[in-house]
């Protein structure tokens, strides 16, 4: 059986958005898939036109050469090409899908800020600066099993320098871990340095994390992070991209992509940033989108904190200094919901503990497991005593054996997929 | 010849404030000297009463037992004692003097903020909290040759933790040095840690610096800083105290003293501060006095920066993040005067330089001298070439041989005593 042409699928779509079972795909899906390859995202003019006439009519007009000049110029020779069906199937093979604004899982609420921004602007002026325009995506390629809207509902961007210092990576990792433990999704760019440290921290907490990529979701860029990307997908997190499978990570795509990191989240935390850096640009976009701009300070002697301090000194940005995850959650959390410290671990399990067990429990680190000997040293008891109480603490769900050591168990009340 | 009694000097003062040559001292001076020993500073009620009736009448009333109850209670049994003449002579022997509000060199302009604060407050309420009340001093014991008003005219407080880290001391030292080079006086408390690092930085720049002490100006507290205190006096700086010579550094005196550090300066820079620390308290007083509150951030992983970050997060304080001396000067400097970078070194001397000489000059550090070999490495030339141009740069007043290495000469245009 031959697959239907793009025009055949679009013809069905004009009759109604129902799927053509088994052979074609709904025309709207195929139209938006085609647009993600035919037109680089970030164009206010194109987005507005597609929004006005609808994706199916827009693609038909582009294919037929009857689209407005601006749209035709952007698409150019790619108007004659069509790999939309292949792209959708390629996505399916790697466990990805195309999420449309028409889908239930579209993160309409966070992205509403981008839609508002594009509504309030002069398209002509924006056209000249496509890399920084605040414009919604026409669709998102998403790899992973979680619902996009649910995973990013309570999310924070953690961004920073690729050339980060040990300090920046430590802070990003701790933030990622603690935000994950508090039930917040860390969104970042999957890049070297601060980005991957934040992702790794969230992964260590067993929390979903989202990498918004500047290439296809089936590609690992940088290649060194392919394991991290796999772990993100396996841990209930998502890989998200505006570009179709196989798309290459061109430089300008990173700049265009950055607005999505700010747009999908409730706030952006800048961990380390050099002067005039991409992380600063992301923070300024978050501010333009009305989202919280949070900045981690660092030593004034560190070039990697100059951009952070510049942001904190810039009154137009209105950035807020944050030192830890609790302060981040306080800034982005719901009014009155996230103001306090995280709820203590369940009372019942902890209440019955002996003084010794309590001391050993208090000695357990949050993240990296340590030996019973080390716990005993911190708790001020004999290693054998520590080893005696640890199994009980494990059964009570209070501590966890990581394979190499003991650490606190993540709070059971954290919703993993909501 | 017998020295006149306090009452005899005060009697003269009532007839007019002229000095009794050779034997007595002007009554106002002796009255205020007596008050600095008889009454602990920081009492709003006492200050107001002295301000209303005048120091001579106030002391006569206290001596005669006819003063208001509040004042009598504060002075207590000390009303019967008089070491004022001995205190004034002891001061003279160590190169100190008592500076009165009636003197030309009284820093009336900066201290006006304290006078305003005391005018706007309820004396009864303040009486309960003498350690933090914003009240002017009745007089200041000053050791050093500079005029107090001139030395503190363009001054900045640099304060912070005694238990500072290497980072805090480095930053305080650099700030002290660069503020000194820019013609600003660093005021601090002479304590361990940030205080002394800031003083030392200013001293290294050959700039006057002021230590406001919580004991007599003839005492070195801490004793380890006696050399620093001597160097302060020898470098055109000042030791300042509200307490008479010989007074001991009681703990509560440090708290009372802190308001003067904020009060004498145009702004306070907090370099490192633990949570709920004295440096934070000084910063909050600077804010209540309408002076700039400037805060140096640090690693969020450092307990010694927690207080700094708390200040920066507290919107009521309105603190401004600063990373270097230029940003400090921009915040406290005169409008339009200090906004730019410091003026370049004199054009004539620098203009005629060869490319090689210019490169060597640019390689010279500001503070610690380095070898010609090191300069050559930075300038990208042969050590012999560097050694060839250095004498010319020295004659031109552009570089300086420190005894151990070469560094930039301090700008000749900086006023050392004004």
Interface residues (C-beta under 8 A of the other chain):
Chain A: X167 X170 X171 X296 X297 X298 X299 X300 X301 X305 X306 X309 X312 X313 X320 X321 X322 X323 X324 X327
Chain B: X167 X170 X171 X296 X297 X298 X299 X300 X301 X305 X306 X309 X312 X313 X320 X321 X322 X323 X324 X327
